[in-house]
Amino acid sequence: MVSNRHNASLSSSEKKRLRDRRAQENLRKKREDRIKFLEQRVQFCETHHAASLMQQLLTAVDSLRRENELLRARQERLRKIFASWDADEIGVSSSATSQPPRRLENVGPDINPSAPGQCGKAKRGIAVTPDSIVNFEIPEPNAQNEIFTRTTGLTLEYAGADPGLGQLNSVQGVTAAVPNIPSTIQLPGLPYSSAIQALPSTVPAWCLVPMNEYGHDPSLVPATAPWLSRPELVSACPPVPDPLDLLHGTRRNYLANEIHRAIRRRAIRDAECVALGWLSYVYSKWRVSPNPATFARLAPFQQPVMTQIQQGHPTSLDMVIWPQLRVNIIRNWTKYDFAELTGYMSCCTKVRWPWGKDMLERDADDNLQIREEFFEVFTRESGWGLTSEFIDKYPELMEGLDVDALRFRMILPSEAE
């Protein structure tokens, strides 16, 4: 009331000056609040985005890059040292037994589909890999033969054992004795691609594992092989899987069950489930435990090529059937929607096995095993094909491939007779 009486006693000019004073105070308060807000923003930017901090990050990146180059150089020197040790040991052993000296064989990958899988000479002990130094023991051949024969009906033949050592100290080669493909199943001839660089002959091929480094993008994790993150469980699994475990899953074999779950997410038939499952299984066993025995179980086309060793990429790309297509995708995979690319690849990859033809048979003990001719088909590069959907969607990835020979056409039972 006093204020109203006071204002009532003021003249019009005094009232105007009072209103102006209040407006200026309000404006001044707003300006101070705005300045305070901007000062807080500047302080935040200086704290989190200062030039000195960016320079520190760049310096750290450059330091890590130089450290990586140094480690690669040391790794290469270690490989050469171990290769020279192997050569010296072979020379000493040869001279002691009055035999002509032997040389380290070239064990680079052979992508000729008709060539059997082989591995070079490797002594039991320390194996040098790009990631670590691994101690391993070569499994007993009799136990492996028993498991392999029970699940496939085939026989693993070990050669190159040195009887003078009392144990299996070296592996000359491990091959699967399988019959020729029957005439009812015609496989196309896929040409050898000279564009694929072979691995160096100075280092055994079994110890050169692919470089699965790709920035650890979380969006790529579902498309990789998650079971490789549990190497201790994979190593404890049998050398080869039971085909029924790949088809229906199992609680007794961790690796076979994980591969079954991953493959069954795709729309594929049982033939691809068994064939892709088997190839993924033996590859995973070698990947977590690189040694001559696990390497010898790989199909010839599964053996890594130089691009896989030199260029970072997701693990799932190492399981692409065709080496040339594998190289093309590894060089360009960042240009595509990776989930879509791998989805098309898995659904459009087909084994050249007649529709409705049995892929399993019963052995003398009435256990289901893989038929010999089916095993021979899916362990050859020419035993696989790609449907037109993938070829037409990704024509740029077909560089260096014979598309006509690669294109898949379903063989009906009536056509196979």
C-alpha positions, 0 to 999 in steps of 0.5 A: 500500500505504501508503494502504491501511495508512493507511486501515486505521488510520483509524476509521470516523468518519474514513473517513466524513469523508474520503469526504465531503471527496472528494465535496465536491471533486468537486461543487465541480469540477463546479460550476466547470466548469458556471459556466465553460461558462455564462460562455462561452455568455453571452460568445458571445451578447453578441458575436453577439446583443447589443442594440447589434448588432441596433440597428446592423442595424436602422439599416442597413436603415432607411438602405438603405430611405431611400436606395432612396426617394431613388433612386426620386425621383431616377429619377422626376425624370430621367424627367420631364427626358428626357420634357421634352427629347423634347417640346422637340426635337419642338417645335423640329423641327416649327417648323423644318419649318413643321409643326404641333407633335406631342405624345408619344403615349400608349404604355401597354400595350394588352391588347386582343388584336385591337390590333397591337403598337406603340411610341411615338416614341423618338429614338436615343441615351440610354434611361432605364430603372428600372435604368440608363441604356442607350446603344443604336442602333436596328438597321437595318430591312433586316437585321431584315426579312430575318431576320424574313421568313426565319423567319416568312414575314411582313414588319416594316413600319417607319413614322415615319422622318424623311427629313430626318435621313438615318438612322432617328432615330425609330420611329413603329411596328413592326407585323407584317403578318399575315392574318386567322385562318382561320374554322376556328380560332375564338378566344374574346373575352376582355374588357378588364380595367379593374382593370389600371392602365396605364403613365403616358403621360409616359414611353415604354413601351419604357423601363419594365422590370419590377421583378425584385427578390424577396429573391434567394431561392436556392430561386426561381432554377431557376424564373426565366430564368437566361439573363438573367444573361448579357445580353452573350450575349443581346444578341449573338443574332439579333433573332428565333429560328429555330423549329427552334432552339426545337424541337431546340436549337442551338449557334449561338444561345445564347438560343434554346438556353437557352429550348429547354432550359428549356421541354423540362423541361416536359411540353408539345407542340411547338406550345407549345414554338415559341409560348412559345419565340418569346414568351420569346425576343423578351421576353428580347431587350427585357429585356436591351436596352430600345429601341423596336425590341425593344419593338415585337416584343412581342405586345400582351399581353406589354407590362408593366403598372403592377404589374410596374413597382411590385412586386418579383417573379421574372422568370418571372412577366413571361412569364405570357400574360394580363395580369390573371392576371399581376397576380394572381400577382405580388400573391400569389405568396409565398403559394404553393409557387412551383415547383409554381405555375410548374410547373402554369402551364407545363403547363396553358398551351395555344395554341389550335391544332388537334391535329396541324395543321402549325405550320411550312411551307417557304418558297421556299428550302425552309426551315421557317418559322412558318405565318402563321396560327399566328403570328397565333394565338399572338401574341394573348391570345385565342389561349391558354387554361388547362386545368381543372387550373390553374383548379380548383387556383387559383380565387382567381387567376382574379379579374377573368378570364372563366373560361369564355372562358379555359378550354382545350379541345383541338381535334381534327383531325376537329372543325376540318374 
